[in-house]
């Protein structure tokens, strides 16, 4: 079997999402052994590529099962100090990052970085990638100060290799800008995001999707600094470019509509904001389905918007719809359900419906205690909300609106 035919056959094997992943891997190994012989380096390469494809497609658990098979073959056939071993480690770490396994991902990212430094040298694009990826791992784990020097090293190497005006430099600048924002260094972040935007405009042109991404990051930064008018300009540019690239009804349009809804609300323009909220919900429902996380988040945001306008009946209907979705998709005993009970309970409290709010707030507290323990901040807030509601349900005193902070 020619190698191209083998790659096609393997892809077909992994297309069957209903087959158990262990059986799929056994079938794939058999195909590769018959085509290339036992323990062939190309088998490890093909398995790495397929595992990474599964991960990019959102099939994280299947990718997590396949990556160790590919890595074991890399180590046995090529040894630890080989660039291809580092590649598999890097992809495998990215999969763990997508699964929020930050500690395990960090170990693999560090090993890949050390291999690349030894084998490829410091001034190599793959070494720069490793610094960047390790930095993103630490950033996503909330270790922002530790991530910053790694991202700056990746930027320095990239600029030496490709020059300051390169799309890869812009991407690293974007990551660094987000890191600085997370450290509340918004003025520094603004300058970094502006530089990334300027590079992309020069290199990619006005209407490239990556330019829309840079406009979005600039807008988010300006929003954090309460520069709402300037933020709106960038959010609108991101919306227009995305519409031009993908069309109004594409799933990529949902995020820009959500951003526009938020910035218009912050500017006190609720009627304009509502139109964008509803477009965001509609696009997500049609392109992703009612059970998708993007859809439920958009529905919750619309519900919170309606609640802020005292349109309680509309808001409650949406909160209840999301509640039913979480129960069906995630199960009845998750933190998602606790947050959902909290939103419903506090909405009813704001209307003075204290006795109706109590069952929801009791369930919220029970689920947070079960999932997070009695001392977690979210558990303490849930307990405080329940106690306040109980007091108000037994008195004729003034209504106190309790801030929803989950």
C-alpha positions, -999 to +999 in steps of 0.1 A: +000+000+000+015+034-011+020+059+017-006+083+003-031+054+002-022+044+038-028+080+050-062+080+033-071+046+048-060+058+083-081+089+079-111+068+070-106+046+100-106+076+124-137+091+107-159+066+125-167+085+157-189+058+170-162+031+171-143+029+205-110+047+201-090+016+214-104-005+186-097+022+161-061+025+172-057-013+169-071-013+134-049+017+124-017+000+137-026-031+117-030-011+085+003+007+091+022-025+099+010-043+068+019-013+046+052-002+061+063-030+083+065-031+121+076+000+140+082+022+109+090+059+116+064+070+091+037+053+112+046+075+142+045+105+119+011+096+105-003+089+140+010+123+152-007+141+123-040+122+128-040+128+166-034+165+160-062+165+135-086+149+160-076+175+185-082+204+161-116+189+153-125+190+190-123+152+195-100+157+225-104+124+243-097+104+211-066+125+204-055+120+240-057+082+235-037+083+202-009+106+212+008+083+237+010+056+210+027+080+186+050+093+213+061+058+224+070+050+188+090+082+184+110+075+216+117+039+206+126+046+170+142+080+171+152+085+207+145+114+231+168+139+215+151+142+181+132+170+166+103+147+156+100+135+192+097+172+202+070+177+176+049+149+190+055+161+226+044+196+216+012+184+199+004+161+228+009+190+253-015+211+232-041+184+235-037+183+273-040+221+274-073+218+256-084+194+283-073+219+310-046+195+322-022+224+328+004+206+349+007+176+326+009+199+296+036+220+312+058+190+317+056+180+280+060+216+267+092+219+288+106+187+275+098+197+239+115+231+245+147+215+259+149+190+231+146+218+205+172+239+222+197+210+222+189+197+187+179+228+167+195+256+187+181+287+202+176+306+170+151+283+153+115+288+145+104+256+163+123+267+194+105+300+192+072+280+189+081+261+221+088+292+241+055+306+229+035+274+236+050+270+271+042+307+278+006+301+267+003+271+289+014+291+320-008+320+310-038+298+307-030+283+341-031+318+355+006+321+360+009+353+341+042+367+354+059+334+347+045+333+312+056+368+302+094+362+298+088+331+277+065+350+254+091+378+251+118+352+243+096+338+216+091+373+202+128+381+202+137+348+184+110+353+158+120+389+151+156+378+146+146+350+122+118+367+102+121+404+109+097+427+126+071+427+098+059+391+097+026+375+104+042+351+130+056+382+148+021+396+149+007+364+165+033+364+192+027+401+199-010+393+202-002+366+228+020+390+247-006+417+246-032+393+262-007+384+288-001+420+297-038+427+299-042+398+323-016+415+345-037+448+344-010+465+324-034+478+299-014+508+285+015+484+277-009+459+262-025+486+240+009+495+224+016+458+218-018+451+202-014+483+181+019+470+168+004+436+159-025+453+141-001+476+122+020+445+110-011+426+099-025+456+080+009+460+061+014+423+055-021+409+051-042+438+039-073+456+053-098+427+049-079+396+062-095+376+091-063+380+112-068+418+109-103+413+123-088+394+151-064+422+159-092+448+158-110+426+183-081+425+207-075+462+204-112+468+212-111+445+242-081+463+255-097+497+250-130+484+266-110+474+297-097+510+299-133+523+296-124+539+262-158+528+249-160+550+218-126+539+205-134+503+214-166+505+193-147+515+162-125+485+164-153+461+172-172+474+142-142+469+119-139+434+132-176+428+125-173+442+090-142+422+080-156+390+094-189+395+075-169+402+043-148+370+048-175+346+059-209+360+052-235+373+077-249+338+086-216+321+093-208+309+128-178+332+129-202+362+130-216+352+164-187+365+184-184+399+167-222+404+172-218+395+209-189+420+213-210+448+196-239+440+220-216+444+250-200+476+240-233+492+230-247+483+264-218+499+281-225+531+262-261+531+273-276+521+239-297+491+248-320+490+217-290+487+194-274+462+217-304+440+218-303+435+180-267+423+182-275+400+212-303+384+192-282+380+161-255+363+182-280+338+197-297+332+163-264+325+145-252+301+172-285+282+173-286+277+135-249+269+130-240+250+163-273+238+177-292+244+209-269+222+230-236+238+221-218+258+247-215+289+225-253+289+222-260+286+259-234+314+267-251+337+241-285+329+256-273+336+291-258+369+280-291+379+263-310+369+294-287+390+317-292+419+293-330+416+295-329+413+332-309+445+335-337+462+316-363+447+341-378+426+313-380+397+339-404+374+321-383+372+289-351+368+309-365+340+331-377+321+300-342+322+286-326+313+319-349+283+322-341+272+287-304+273+294-310+254+327-328+226+308-299+224+283-273+222+310-292+195+328-296+175+296-260+179+283-238+183+314-259+164+339-279+175+370-250+177+395-224+200+380-212+235+388-229+247+356-262+237+371-253+255+403-247+287+384-280+282+365-299+278+398-282+310+411-293+331+381-329+319+384-330+324+421-315+359+420-338+370+392-368+360+413-354+378+443-351+410+423-389+407+416-396+401+453-406+365+447-386+353+476-404+320+484-401+310+447-364+319+448-356+297+478-356+263+461-333+274+433-309+291+458-309+259+480-299+238+450-272+263+440-256+260+475-259+222+476-242+218+442-214+243+450-208+226+483-207+192+466-184+202+437-162+229+452-164+224+489-178+246+517-150+271+517-148+281+481-157+317+474-186+307+451-200+285+478-198+313+504-216+337+480-243+311+474-247+306+512-249+344+517-275+347+489-297+319+504-295+334+539-305+368+526-334+354+507-346+335+537-345+366+558-364+386+532-390+359+528-398+362+565-399+399+568-417+429+554-385+449+551-371+466+520-360+444+491-322+440+489-308+431+455-279+408+459-252+410+433-248+380+412-211+372+411-209+336+399 
